[in-house]
Amino acid sequence: MGYKPLKIGNVTAKLPIIQGGMGIGISLSNLAGAVAREGGVGIISAAQIGFREPDFDQNPLKSNLRAMEMEYQKARQMAPEGVIGFNIMVAMKHYEEYVKCAARMGADLIISGAGLPTMLPELVKGYSIKIAPIVSTKKSAQVILKYWDKKYQRCPDLVVIEGPKAGGHLGFHKEELEDYLEASYDQEVLDIISVVAEYAEKYQTKIPVVLAGGIDSSDEVKHAFALGVDGVQVASRFVTTVECDASPIYKEAYLNASKEDIIIVKSPVGMPGRAIRNKFIEQLESDEKTPIQLCHQCLRSCNPLEIPYCITDALINAAKGDVDHALLFCGANAYKQNKMETVKEVIESLMI
Ligand SMILES: Cc1cc2nc3c(=O)[nH]c(=O)nc-3n(C[C@H](O)[C@H](O)[C@H](O)COP(=O)(O)O)c2cc1C
């Protein structure tokens, strides 16, 4: 492993690999703690993290905040010296409360996407927690860095570039996605690195850039570093690990998926996402609606009366292993995963 450590300000991970946040309930303390223990950056997903709490249906905010604390403490016990952060999506209701909770607990890092985290600097003011926006295009990098510079006179501590092969919700329109999958995304990565470099120069600092999306082999890692990034963010490869917090049945769906099974779906709130075709998706394609029994207060832009299904329910079903009633998010290369591994094995296979 000839890679340099990942330095995010005064926080250093021995290995320049971040385990991407995966909600709901896929990257919790067990996965994040194991990655941090191995020297990478472990990321707990804050998305509806309290789904196993007894009062989740009545009070999602309270149970989510409680679960954030429990999961963080467990991960910290597993890796007392490791780097552990949270993925908190801008699109979440009560985003502010989740960010403040992570900062108050002393987590190392917040990575924030699914929208541009315009308010993030002011929410963590006075805390030492590091902050990282997720961007997918040069344009989105320019917008968020310029905004933080003008409004808060600061720059990010880290920038995560999430490319078109990523899993979960994607920061591209469906047509853009198809274009990028045809052509290479490399030029966009180079352009984003240049934008970040301008601000690093202005603030006389180093802003590491990390690339995510479809990175599933040591060759992909080498390619990313050759483009000039400082680290990689990997998610799907960690799903089929013993330590991953998801149900074994969900992991099996990854192992059984073929290339053709991995498709782009429209999430209820209009964003495209990548997932494994299953019974649930087939029902959606036949325009069957799943009536919403109860709103779990997840995404700001959601109107429960207008959507075909509840994304919280579909993702909780995934984490619990009820795969026929679930949205099985995955990255574009997840079909290549055909065996269960440990976190250590995954990291070793990528970072050789
Ligand atoms: C199951 C799953 C759930 C995800 N959930 C989130 C999430 O809650 N928030 C987020 O910002 N990204 C999410 N992502 C994106 C990952 O953090 C990561 O950036 C991306 O999937 C990297 O590509 P890869 O899966 O090909 O390695 C998710 C990805 C997967 C596969």
The ligand as an SDF file (V2000), in Angstrom:
LIG
                    3D

 31 33  0  0  0  0  0  0  0  0999 V2000
  -26.9440    1.2740   -0.4890 C   0  0  0  0  0  0  0  0  0  0  0  0
  -26.4310    2.6510   -0.6860 C   0  0  0  0  0  0  0  0  0  0  0  0
  -26.9530    3.6830    0.0660 C   0  0  0  0  0  0  0  0  0  0  0  0
  -26.4510    4.9800   -0.0750 C   0  0  0  0  0  0  0  0  0  0  0  0
  -26.9390    5.9740    0.7340 N   0  0  0  0  0  0  0  0  0  0  0  0
  -26.4170    7.2160    0.6670 C   0  0  0  0  0  0  0  0  0  0  0  0
  -26.8560    8.2320    1.5600 C   0  0  0  0  0  0  0  0  0  0  0  0
  -27.6980    8.0040    2.4250 O   0  0  0  0  0  0  0  0  0  0  0  0
  -26.3230    9.4690    1.4230 N   0  0  0  0  0  0  0  0  0  0  0  0
  -25.3640    9.7550    0.4680 C   0  0  0  0  0  0  0  0  0  0  0  0
  -24.9080   10.8980    0.3890 O   0  0  0  0  0  0  0  0  0  0  0  0
  -24.9180    8.7920   -0.3730 N   0  0  0  0  0  0  0  0  0  0  0  0
  -25.4090    7.5510   -0.2830 C   0  0  0  0  0  0  0  0  0  0  0  0
  -24.9280    6.5650   -1.1140 N   0  0  0  0  0  0  0  0  0  0  0  0
  -23.7810    6.8730   -2.0200 C   0  0  0  0  0  0  0  0  0  0  0  0
  -22.4540    6.3890   -1.4120 C   0  0  0  0  0  0  0  0  0  0  0  0
  -22.1480    7.0730   -0.2320 O   0  0  0  0  0  0  0  0  0  0  0  0
  -21.2480    6.4830   -2.3740 C   0  0  0  0  0  0  0  0  0  0  0  0
  -20.8160    7.7790   -2.5940 O   0  0  0  0  0  0  0  0  0  0  0  0
  -21.4270    5.8170   -3.7210 C   0  0  0  0  0  0  0  0  0  0  0  0
  -22.3180    4.7590   -3.6960 O   0  0  0  0  0  0  0  0  0  0  0  0
  -20.0700    5.3500   -4.2280 C   0  0  0  0  0  0  0  0  0  0  0  0
  -20.1650    4.4750   -5.3070 O   0  0  0  0  0  0  0  0  0  0  0  0
  -19.9830    2.8840   -5.1530 P   0  0  0  0  0  0  0  0  0  0  0  0
  -21.1600    2.4160   -4.4050 O   0  0  0  0  0  0  0  0  0  0  0  0
  -19.9540    2.4260   -6.5680 O   0  0  0  0  0  0  0  0  0  0  0  0
  -18.6970    2.6560   -4.4230 O   0  0  0  0  0  0  0  0  0  0  0  0
  -25.4280    5.2640   -1.0080 C   0  0  0  0  0  0  0  0  0  0  0  0
  -24.9270    4.2030   -1.7840 C   0  0  0  0  0  0  0  0  0  0  0  0
  -25.3970    2.9200   -1.6310 C   0  0  0  0  0  0  0  0  0  0  0  0
  -24.8180    1.8190   -2.4550 C   0  0  0  0  0  0  0  0  0  0  0  0
  1  2  1  0
  2  3  1  0
  2 30  2  0
  3  4  2  0
  4  5  1  0
  4 28  1  0
  5  6  2  0
  6  7  1  0
  6 13  1  0
  7  8  2  0
  7  9  1  0
  9 10  1  0
 10 11  2  0
 10 12  1  0
 12 13  2  0
 13 14  1  0
 14 15  1  0
 14 28  1  0
 15 16  1  0
 16 17  1  0
 16 18  1  0
 18 19  1  0
 18 20  1  0
 20 21  1  0
 20 22  1  0
 22 23  1  0
 23 24  1  0
 24 25  2  0
 24 26  1  0
 24 27  1  0
 28 29  2  0
 29 30  1  0
 30 31  1  0
M  END
$$$$
